[in-house]
Amino acid sequence: MFNSEFNGLIDEKYAKIDLYPSALQKKIDELNDWILPTINSGVYKTGFATKQEPYEKAVTELFKSLDRVEEILKSRHAKGEHYLLGNELTEADVRLYVTIVRFDPVYHQHFKCNIGYIRHDFPHIHQWLRELYWKNDAFKSTTNFEHIKFHYTKSHPNVNPYGITPLGPIPNIFRLDL
């Protein structure tokens, strides 16, 4: 649905973009089968845990999956490829991006996903993130770090009862040339 359902409502140049190509659908689905529950939802399972044991289980699973993504991207980068499935941007990249771009600014501190930072502990995920953000305006122009920080820190009084919004990390995302 995400890939084509709204094509009649958008500019034709955008409707031609295929993030779910038939040749890669099985591989995209395989990635999504574990990325969605352990990373995309994993940050929420971690952040909204109300007992130590479920928190530890969720955060451990989250970081195991981040390690798994790191290895996939390490292998891709060694081949000169830039995305999860090679040199073609797919739904799997978009789905992962929305969590990874929020990770250091929000999930690390706000949801106690603090075993590591993307920027310091996952060099291949960090490179992938920065390439998406700095080389593709669709990512940069739709990512608003101030909104991300304010939304999370102001809308979860059970996690952040005083609504304090951290200033960092600074910068929100490192330049690509660093």
PyMOL CGO cylinders between C-alpha atoms (Angstrom):
from pymol import cmd
from pymol.cgo import CYLINDER

trace = [
    CYLINDER, 0.00, 0.00, 0.00, 2.77, 2.45, 0.98, 0.3, 1, 1, 1, 1, 1, 1,
    CYLINDER, 2.77, 2.45, 0.98, 4.47, 1.92, -2.37, 0.3, 1, 1, 1, 1, 1, 1,
    CYLINDER, 4.47, 1.92, -2.37, 1.60, 2.56, -4.79, 0.3, 1, 1, 1, 1, 1, 1,
    CYLINDER, 1.60, 2.56, -4.79, -1.81, 3.19, -3.19, 0.3, 1, 1, 1, 1, 1, 1,
    CYLINDER, -1.81, 3.19, -3.19, -1.51, 6.98, -3.33, 0.3, 1, 1, 1, 1, 1, 1,
    CYLINDER, -1.51, 6.98, -3.33, 0.12, 7.28, -6.76, 0.3, 1, 1, 1, 1, 1, 1,
    CYLINDER, 0.12, 7.28, -6.76, -3.01, 8.85, -8.24, 0.3, 1, 1, 1, 1, 1, 1,
    CYLINDER, -3.01, 8.85, -8.24, -2.78, 11.70, -5.75, 0.3, 1, 1, 1, 1, 1, 1,
    CYLINDER, -2.78, 11.70, -5.75, 0.86, 12.66, -6.18, 0.3, 1, 1, 1, 1, 1, 1,
    CYLINDER, 0.86, 12.66, -6.18, 3.06, 14.10, -8.89, 0.3, 1, 1, 1, 1, 1, 1,
    CYLINDER, 3.06, 14.10, -8.89, 3.88, 11.56, -11.60, 0.3, 1, 1, 1, 1, 1, 1,
    CYLINDER, 3.88, 11.56, -11.60, 7.63, 11.80, -10.94, 0.3, 1, 1, 1, 1, 1, 1,
    CYLINDER, 7.63, 11.80, -10.94, 7.02, 10.55, -7.38, 0.3, 1, 1, 1, 1, 1, 1,
    CYLINDER, 7.02, 10.55, -7.38, 4.50, 7.94, -8.46, 0.3, 1, 1, 1, 1, 1, 1,
    CYLINDER, 4.50, 7.94, -8.46, 7.22, 6.31, -10.57, 0.3, 1, 1, 1, 1, 1, 1,
    CYLINDER, 7.22, 6.31, -10.57, 9.36, 5.62, -7.48, 0.3, 1, 1, 1, 1, 1, 1,
    CYLINDER, 9.36, 5.62, -7.48, 9.20, 1.94, -6.63, 0.3, 1, 1, 1, 1, 1, 1,
    CYLINDER, 9.20, 1.94, -6.63, 10.33, 1.20, -3.08, 0.3, 1, 1, 1, 1, 1, 1,
    CYLINDER, 10.33, 1.20, -3.08, 8.89, -2.31, -3.19, 0.3, 1, 1, 1, 1, 1, 1,
    CYLINDER, 8.89, -2.31, -3.19, 10.16, -3.77, -6.47, 0.3, 1, 1, 1, 1, 1, 1,
    CYLINDER, 10.16, -3.77, -6.47, 8.85, -7.26, -7.21, 0.3, 1, 1, 1, 1, 1, 1,
    CYLINDER, 8.85, -7.26, -7.21, 12.38, -8.69, -7.52, 0.3, 1, 1, 1, 1, 1, 1,
    CYLINDER, 12.38, -8.69, -7.52, 13.18, -7.61, -3.93, 0.3, 1, 1, 1, 1, 1, 1,
    CYLINDER, 13.18, -7.61, -3.93, 9.82, -8.07, -2.21, 0.3, 1, 1, 1, 1, 1, 1,
    CYLINDER, 9.82, -8.07, -2.21, 10.77, -11.35, -0.51, 0.3, 1, 1, 1, 1, 1, 1,
    CYLINDER, 10.77, -11.35, -0.51, 14.02, -9.89, 0.85, 0.3, 1, 1, 1, 1, 1, 1,
    CYLINDER, 14.02, -9.89, 0.85, 12.28, -6.67, 1.95, 0.3, 1, 1, 1, 1, 1, 1,
    CYLINDER, 12.28, -6.67, 1.95, 9.64, -8.70, 3.77, 0.3, 1, 1, 1, 1, 1, 1,
    CYLINDER, 9.64, -8.70, 3.77, 12.32, -10.85, 5.43, 0.3, 1, 1, 1, 1, 1, 1,
    CYLINDER, 12.32, -10.85, 5.43, 14.09, -7.75, 6.74, 0.3, 1, 1, 1, 1, 1, 1,
    CYLINDER, 14.09, -7.75, 6.74, 10.84, -6.15, 7.87, 0.3, 1, 1, 1, 1, 1, 1,
    CYLINDER, 10.84, -6.15, 7.87, 9.83, -9.34, 9.69, 0.3, 1, 1, 1, 1, 1, 1,
    CYLINDER, 9.83, -9.34, 9.69, 12.56, -8.81, 12.29, 0.3, 1, 1, 1, 1, 1, 1,
    CYLINDER, 12.56, -8.81, 12.29, 13.31, -5.08, 12.01, 0.3, 1, 1, 1, 1, 1, 1,
    CYLINDER, 13.31, -5.08, 12.01, 9.73, -4.03, 12.76, 0.3, 1, 1, 1, 1, 1, 1,
    CYLINDER, 9.73, -4.03, 12.76, 9.29, -5.96, 16.05, 0.3, 1, 1, 1, 1, 1, 1,
    CYLINDER, 9.29, -5.96, 16.05, 12.84, -5.65, 17.36, 0.3, 1, 1, 1, 1, 1, 1,
    CYLINDER, 12.84, -5.65, 17.36, 13.94, -2.16, 16.24, 0.3, 1, 1, 1, 1, 1, 1,
    CYLINDER, 13.94, -2.16, 16.24, 10.95, -0.05, 15.11, 0.3, 1, 1, 1, 1, 1, 1,
    CYLINDER, 10.95, -0.05, 15.11, 8.75, -1.38, 17.93, 0.3, 1, 1, 1, 1, 1, 1,
    CYLINDER, 8.75, -1.38, 17.93, 11.71, -2.38, 20.07, 0.3, 1, 1, 1, 1, 1, 1,
    CYLINDER, 11.71, -2.38, 20.07, 12.45, 1.20, 21.08, 0.3, 1, 1, 1, 1, 1, 1,
    CYLINDER, 12.45, 1.20, 21.08, 8.86, 1.48, 22.37, 0.3, 1, 1, 1, 1, 1, 1,
    CYLINDER, 8.86, 1.48, 22.37, 8.97, -1.86, 24.15, 0.3, 1, 1, 1, 1, 1, 1,
    CYLINDER, 8.97, -1.86, 24.15, 12.10, -0.61, 25.87, 0.3, 1, 1, 1, 1, 1, 1,
    CYLINDER, 12.10, -0.61, 25.87, 10.89, 2.91, 26.59, 0.3, 1, 1, 1, 1, 1, 1,
    CYLINDER, 10.89, 2.91, 26.59, 7.48, 1.99, 27.94, 0.3, 1, 1, 1, 1, 1, 1,
    CYLINDER, 7.48, 1.99, 27.94, 8.59, -0.99, 30.01, 0.3, 1, 1, 1, 1, 1, 1,
    CYLINDER, 8.59, -0.99, 30.01, 7.34, -0.70, 33.58, 0.3, 1, 1, 1, 1, 1, 1,
    CYLINDER, 7.34, -0.70, 33.58, 9.42, -3.52, 35.05, 0.3, 1, 1, 1, 1, 1, 1,
    CYLINDER, 9.42, -3.52, 35.05, 13.12, -4.28, 34.91, 0.3, 1, 1, 1, 1, 1, 1,
    CYLINDER, 13.12, -4.28, 34.91, 12.91, -7.71, 33.30, 0.3, 1, 1, 1, 1, 1, 1,
    CYLINDER, 12.91, -7.71, 33.30, 10.81, -6.70, 30.26, 0.3, 1, 1, 1, 1, 1, 1,
    CYLINDER, 10.81, -6.70, 30.26, 13.00, -3.60, 29.84, 0.3, 1, 1, 1, 1, 1, 1,
    CYLINDER, 13.00, -3.60, 29.84, 16.18, -5.66, 29.84, 0.3, 1, 1, 1, 1, 1, 1,
    CYLINDER, 16.18, -5.66, 29.84, 14.71, -8.19, 27.42, 0.3, 1, 1, 1, 1, 1, 1,
    CYLINDER, 14.71, -8.19, 27.42, 13.55, -5.50, 25.00, 0.3, 1, 1, 1, 1, 1, 1,
    CYLINDER, 13.55, -5.50, 25.00, 16.72, -3.39, 25.10, 0.3, 1, 1, 1, 1, 1, 1,
    CYLINDER, 16.72, -3.39, 25.10, 18.92, -6.47, 24.67, 0.3, 1, 1, 1, 1, 1, 1,
    CYLINDER, 18.92, -6.47, 24.67, 16.88, -7.64, 21.67, 0.3, 1, 1, 1, 1, 1, 1,
    CYLINDER, 16.88, -7.64, 21.67, 16.97, -4.12, 20.22, 0.3, 1, 1, 1, 1, 1, 1,
    CYLINDER, 16.97, -4.12, 20.22, 20.75, -3.93, 20.36, 0.3, 1, 1, 1, 1, 1, 1,
    CYLINDER, 20.75, -3.93, 20.36, 21.17, -7.47, 18.99, 0.3, 1, 1, 1, 1, 1, 1,
    CYLINDER, 21.17, -7.47, 18.99, 19.11, -6.38, 16.00, 0.3, 1, 1, 1, 1, 1, 1,
    CYLINDER, 19.11, -6.38, 16.00, 21.12, -3.17, 15.62, 0.3, 1, 1, 1, 1, 1, 1,
    CYLINDER, 21.12, -3.17, 15.62, 24.25, -5.35, 15.59, 0.3, 1, 1, 1, 1, 1, 1,
    CYLINDER, 24.25, -5.35, 15.59, 22.62, -7.45, 12.88, 0.3, 1, 1, 1, 1, 1, 1,
    CYLINDER, 22.62, -7.45, 12.88, 21.84, -4.36, 10.76, 0.3, 1, 1, 1, 1, 1, 1,
    CYLINDER, 21.84, -4.36, 10.76, 25.39, -3.14, 11.34, 0.3, 1, 1, 1, 1, 1, 1,
    CYLINDER, 25.39, -3.14, 11.34, 26.76, -6.39, 9.90, 0.3, 1, 1, 1, 1, 1, 1,
    CYLINDER, 26.76, -6.39, 9.90, 24.44, -6.21, 6.88, 0.3, 1, 1, 1, 1, 1, 1,
    CYLINDER, 24.44, -6.21, 6.88, 25.53, -2.66, 6.12, 0.3, 1, 1, 1, 1, 1, 1,
    CYLINDER, 25.53, -2.66, 6.12, 29.19, -3.47, 6.76, 0.3, 1, 1, 1, 1, 1, 1,
    CYLINDER, 29.19, -3.47, 6.76, 28.91, -6.19, 4.11, 0.3, 1, 1, 1, 1, 1, 1,
    CYLINDER, 28.91, -6.19, 4.11, 27.10, -3.84, 1.73, 0.3, 1, 1, 1, 1, 1, 1,
    CYLINDER, 27.10, -3.84, 1.73, 29.63, -1.04, 2.22, 0.3, 1, 1, 1, 1, 1, 1,
    CYLINDER, 29.63, -1.04, 2.22, 32.49, -3.46, 1.53, 0.3, 1, 1, 1, 1, 1, 1,
    CYLINDER, 32.49, -3.46, 1.53, 30.90, -4.07, -1.89, 0.3, 1, 1, 1, 1, 1, 1,
    CYLINDER, 30.90, -4.07, -1.89, 30.43, -0.36, -2.53, 0.3, 1, 1, 1, 1, 1, 1,
    CYLINDER, 30.43, -0.36, -2.53, 26.69, -0.62, -1.93, 0.3, 1, 1, 1, 1, 1, 1,
    CYLINDER, 26.69, -0.62, -1.93, 24.73, 1.92, 0.09, 0.3, 1, 1, 1, 1, 1, 1,
    CYLINDER, 24.73, 1.92, 0.09, 21.42, 0.40, 1.16, 0.3, 1, 1, 1, 1, 1, 1,
    CYLINDER, 21.42, 0.40, 1.16, 20.13, -2.60, 3.06, 0.3, 1, 1, 1, 1, 1, 1,
    CYLINDER, 20.13, -2.60, 3.06, 19.58, -4.58, -0.13, 0.3, 1, 1, 1, 1, 1, 1,
    CYLINDER, 19.58, -4.58, -0.13, 22.33, -3.25, -2.36, 0.3, 1, 1, 1, 1, 1, 1,
    CYLINDER, 22.33, -3.25, -2.36, 22.29, -0.06, -4.36, 0.3, 1, 1, 1, 1, 1, 1,
    CYLINDER, 22.29, -0.06, -4.36, 18.52, 0.32, -4.55, 0.3, 1, 1, 1, 1, 1, 1,
    CYLINDER, 18.52, 0.32, -4.55, 16.62, 2.31, -1.94, 0.3, 1, 1, 1, 1, 1, 1,
    CYLINDER, 16.62, 2.31, -1.94, 13.70, 0.21, -0.74, 0.3, 1, 1, 1, 1, 1, 1,
    CYLINDER, 13.70, 0.21, -0.74, 10.86, 0.28, 1.74, 0.3, 1, 1, 1, 1, 1, 1,
    CYLINDER, 10.86, 0.28, 1.74, 13.15, -1.52, 4.20, 0.3, 1, 1, 1, 1, 1, 1,
    CYLINDER, 13.15, -1.52, 4.20, 15.50, 1.48, 4.26, 0.3, 1, 1, 1, 1, 1, 1,
    CYLINDER, 15.50, 1.48, 4.26, 12.64, 3.96, 4.70, 0.3, 1, 1, 1, 1, 1, 1,
    CYLINDER, 12.64, 3.96, 4.70, 11.08, 1.90, 7.46, 0.3, 1, 1, 1, 1, 1, 1,
    CYLINDER, 11.08, 1.90, 7.46, 14.38, 1.66, 9.34, 0.3, 1, 1, 1, 1, 1, 1,
    CYLINDER, 14.38, 1.66, 9.34, 15.31, 5.32, 8.76, 0.3, 1, 1, 1, 1, 1, 1,
    CYLINDER, 15.31, 5.32, 8.76, 12.41, 6.68, 10.79, 0.3, 1, 1, 1, 1, 1, 1,
    CYLINDER, 12.41, 6.68, 10.79, 13.67, 4.89, 13.89, 0.3, 1, 1, 1, 1, 1, 1,
    CYLINDER, 13.67, 4.89, 13.89, 17.40, 5.35, 13.37, 0.3, 1, 1, 1, 1, 1, 1,
    CYLINDER, 17.40, 5.35, 13.37, 17.15, 9.11, 12.74, 0.3, 1, 1, 1, 1, 1, 1,
    CYLINDER, 17.15, 9.11, 12.74, 15.37, 9.46, 16.11, 0.3, 1, 1, 1, 1, 1, 1,
    CYLINDER, 15.37, 9.46, 16.11, 17.67, 7.11, 17.97, 0.3, 1, 1, 1, 1, 1, 1,
    CYLINDER, 17.67, 7.11, 17.97, 20.45, 9.38, 19.25, 0.3, 1, 1, 1, 1, 1, 1,
    CYLINDER, 20.45, 9.38, 19.25, 18.30, 12.52, 19.71, 0.3, 1, 1, 1, 1, 1, 1,
    CYLINDER, 18.30, 12.52, 19.71, 15.43, 10.77, 21.51, 0.3, 1, 1, 1, 1, 1, 1,
    CYLINDER, 15.43, 10.77, 21.51, 15.43, 7.02, 22.07, 0.3, 1, 1, 1, 1, 1, 1,
    CYLINDER, 15.43, 7.02, 22.07, 18.87, 6.84, 23.65, 0.3, 1, 1, 1, 1, 1, 1,
    CYLINDER, 18.87, 6.84, 23.65, 17.96, 9.04, 26.62, 0.3, 1, 1, 1, 1, 1, 1,
    CYLINDER, 17.96, 9.04, 26.62, 14.17, 9.27, 26.63, 0.3, 1, 1, 1, 1, 1, 1,
    CYLINDER, 14.17, 9.27, 26.63, 13.47, 5.55, 26.19, 0.3, 1, 1, 1, 1, 1, 1,
    CYLINDER, 13.47, 5.55, 26.19, 16.60, 4.29, 27.98, 0.3, 1, 1, 1, 1, 1, 1,
    CYLINDER, 16.60, 4.29, 27.98, 17.97, 2.69, 24.79, 0.3, 1, 1, 1, 1, 1, 1,
    CYLINDER, 17.97, 2.69, 24.79, 21.39, 3.63, 26.08, 0.3, 1, 1, 1, 1, 1, 1,
    CYLINDER, 21.39, 3.63, 26.08, 23.63, 0.63, 25.55, 0.3, 1, 1, 1, 1, 1, 1,
    CYLINDER, 23.63, 0.63, 25.55, 25.13, 2.55, 22.64, 0.3, 1, 1, 1, 1, 1, 1,
    CYLINDER, 25.13, 2.55, 22.64, 24.74, 5.48, 20.27, 0.3, 1, 1, 1, 1, 1, 1,
    CYLINDER, 24.74, 5.48, 20.27, 24.31, 5.11, 16.52, 0.3, 1, 1, 1, 1, 1, 1,
    CYLINDER, 24.31, 5.11, 16.52, 26.92, 7.85, 15.95, 0.3, 1, 1, 1, 1, 1, 1,
    CYLINDER, 26.92, 7.85, 15.95, 29.60, 6.27, 18.13, 0.3, 1, 1, 1, 1, 1, 1,
    CYLINDER, 29.60, 6.27, 18.13, 28.93, 2.54, 18.23, 0.3, 1, 1, 1, 1, 1, 1,
    CYLINDER, 28.93, 2.54, 18.23, 27.49, 1.60, 14.82, 0.3, 1, 1, 1, 1, 1, 1,
    CYLINDER, 27.49, 1.60, 14.82, 29.73, 3.12, 12.12, 0.3, 1, 1, 1, 1, 1, 1,
    CYLINDER, 29.73, 3.12, 12.12, 27.99, 1.48, 9.15, 0.3, 1, 1, 1, 1, 1, 1,
    CYLINDER, 27.99, 1.48, 9.15, 24.48, 2.35, 10.32, 0.3, 1, 1, 1, 1, 1, 1,
    CYLINDER, 24.48, 2.35, 10.32, 25.74, 5.87, 11.02, 0.3, 1, 1, 1, 1, 1, 1,
    CYLINDER, 25.74, 5.87, 11.02, 27.18, 6.16, 7.50, 0.3, 1, 1, 1, 1, 1, 1,
    CYLINDER, 27.18, 6.16, 7.50, 23.93, 4.80, 5.98, 0.3, 1, 1, 1, 1, 1, 1,
    CYLINDER, 23.93, 4.80, 5.98, 21.89, 7.30, 8.02, 0.3, 1, 1, 1, 1, 1, 1,
    CYLINDER, 21.89, 7.30, 8.02, 24.01, 10.28, 7.04, 0.3, 1, 1, 1, 1, 1, 1,
    CYLINDER, 24.01, 10.28, 7.04, 23.98, 9.30, 3.37, 0.3, 1, 1, 1, 1, 1, 1,
    CYLINDER, 23.98, 9.30, 3.37, 20.19, 9.07, 3.36, 0.3, 1, 1, 1, 1, 1, 1,
    CYLINDER, 20.19, 9.07, 3.36, 19.83, 12.39, 5.17, 0.3, 1, 1, 1, 1, 1, 1,
    CYLINDER, 19.83, 12.39, 5.17, 22.45, 14.46, 3.34, 0.3, 1, 1, 1, 1, 1, 1,
    CYLINDER, 22.45, 14.46, 3.34, 22.23, 12.95, -0.17, 0.3, 1, 1, 1, 1, 1, 1,
    CYLINDER, 22.23, 12.95, -0.17, 18.46, 12.58, -0.54, 0.3, 1, 1, 1, 1, 1, 1,
    CYLINDER, 18.46, 12.58, -0.54, 16.40, 15.69, 0.10, 0.3, 1, 1, 1, 1, 1, 1,
    CYLINDER, 16.40, 15.69, 0.10, 13.28, 13.59, 0.68, 0.3, 1, 1, 1, 1, 1, 1,
    CYLINDER, 13.28, 13.59, 0.68, 14.82, 12.48, 3.96, 0.3, 1, 1, 1, 1, 1, 1,
    CYLINDER, 14.82, 12.48, 3.96, 16.36, 15.78, 5.03, 0.3, 1, 1, 1, 1, 1, 1,
    CYLINDER, 16.36, 15.78, 5.03, 13.34, 17.93, 4.15, 0.3, 1, 1, 1, 1, 1, 1,
    CYLINDER, 13.34, 17.93, 4.15, 10.96, 15.70, 6.10, 0.3, 1, 1, 1, 1, 1, 1,
    CYLINDER, 10.96, 15.70, 6.10, 13.09, 15.32, 9.22, 0.3, 1, 1, 1, 1, 1, 1,
    CYLINDER, 13.09, 15.32, 9.22, 12.57, 18.02, 11.82, 0.3, 1, 1, 1, 1, 1, 1,
    CYLINDER, 12.57, 18.02, 11.82, 14.77, 17.32, 14.84, 0.3, 1, 1, 1, 1, 1, 1,
    CYLINDER, 14.77, 17.32, 14.84, 13.22, 20.03, 17.02, 0.3, 1, 1, 1, 1, 1, 1,
    CYLINDER, 13.22, 20.03, 17.02, 9.76, 18.60, 16.43, 0.3, 1, 1, 1, 1, 1, 1,
    CYLINDER, 9.76, 18.60, 16.43, 11.02, 15.08, 17.12, 0.3, 1, 1, 1, 1, 1, 1,
    CYLINDER, 11.02, 15.08, 17.12, 12.58, 16.11, 20.44, 0.3, 1, 1, 1, 1, 1, 1,
    CYLINDER, 12.58, 16.11, 20.44, 9.66, 18.25, 21.58, 0.3, 1, 1, 1, 1, 1, 1,
    CYLINDER, 9.66, 18.25, 21.58, 7.05, 15.69, 20.59, 0.3, 1, 1, 1, 1, 1, 1,
    CYLINDER, 7.05, 15.69, 20.59, 8.62, 12.85, 22.54, 0.3, 1, 1, 1, 1, 1, 1,
    CYLINDER, 8.62, 12.85, 22.54, 9.63, 14.81, 25.61, 0.3, 1, 1, 1, 1, 1, 1,
    CYLINDER, 9.63, 14.81, 25.61, 6.33, 16.68, 25.94, 0.3, 1, 1, 1, 1, 1, 1,
    CYLINDER, 6.33, 16.68, 25.94, 3.91, 13.86, 25.13, 0.3, 1, 1, 1, 1, 1, 1,
    CYLINDER, 3.91, 13.86, 25.13, 5.02, 11.11, 27.52, 0.3, 1, 1, 1, 1, 1, 1,
    CYLINDER, 5.02, 11.11, 27.52, 4.51, 12.41, 31.07, 0.3, 1, 1, 1, 1, 1, 1,
    CYLINDER, 4.51, 12.41, 31.07, 4.87, 8.88, 32.43, 0.3, 1, 1, 1, 1, 1, 1,
    CYLINDER, 4.87, 8.88, 32.43, 8.40, 8.72, 30.96, 0.3, 1, 1, 1, 1, 1, 1,
    CYLINDER, 8.40, 8.72, 30.96, 9.35, 12.40, 31.42, 0.3, 1, 1, 1, 1, 1, 1,
    CYLINDER, 9.35, 12.40, 31.42, 7.05, 13.89, 34.09, 0.3, 1, 1, 1, 1, 1, 1,
    CYLINDER, 7.05, 13.89, 34.09, 8.60, 17.37, 33.96, 0.3, 1, 1, 1, 1, 1, 1,
    CYLINDER, 8.60, 17.37, 33.96, 8.66, 17.60, 30.16, 0.3, 1, 1, 1, 1, 1, 1,
    CYLINDER, 8.66, 17.60, 30.16, 12.33, 18.52, 30.03, 0.3, 1, 1, 1, 1, 1, 1,
    CYLINDER, 12.33, 18.52, 30.03, 13.69, 18.53, 26.48, 0.3, 1, 1, 1, 1, 1, 1,
    CYLINDER, 13.69, 18.53, 26.48, 17.42, 17.81, 26.29, 0.3, 1, 1, 1, 1, 1, 1,
    CYLINDER, 17.42, 17.81, 26.29, 19.49, 20.18, 24.18, 0.3, 1, 1, 1, 1, 1, 1,
    CYLINDER, 19.49, 20.18, 24.18, 21.64, 17.43, 22.72, 0.3, 1, 1, 1, 1, 1, 1,
    CYLINDER, 21.64, 17.43, 22.72, 22.98, 15.63, 21.07, 0.3, 1, 1, 1, 1, 1, 1,
    CYLINDER, 22.98, 15.63, 21.07, 24.78, 18.40, 19.28, 0.3, 1, 1, 1, 1, 1, 1,
    CYLINDER, 24.78, 18.40, 19.28, 24.72, 18.28, 16.34, 0.3, 1, 1, 1, 1, 1, 1,
    CYLINDER, 24.72, 18.28, 16.34, 21.50, 16.37, 15.78, 0.3, 1, 1, 1, 1, 1, 1,
    CYLINDER, 21.50, 16.37, 15.78, 23.18, 14.54, 12.91, 0.3, 1, 1, 1, 1, 1, 1,
    CYLINDER, 23.18, 14.54, 12.91, 26.82, 14.70, 11.87, 0.3, 1, 1, 1, 1, 1, 1,
    CYLINDER, 26.82, 14.70, 11.87, 27.75, 16.05, 8.46, 0.3, 1, 1, 1, 1, 1, 1,
    CYLINDER, 27.75, 16.05, 8.46, 28.52, 13.45, 5.86, 0.3, 1, 1, 1, 1, 1, 1,
    CYLINDER, 28.52, 13.45, 5.86, 32.17, 14.51, 5.54, 0.3, 1, 1, 1, 1, 1, 1,
    CYLINDER, 32.17, 14.51, 5.54, 33.01, 13.69, 9.17, 0.3, 1, 1, 1, 1, 1, 1,
]
cmd.load_cgo(trace, "trace")
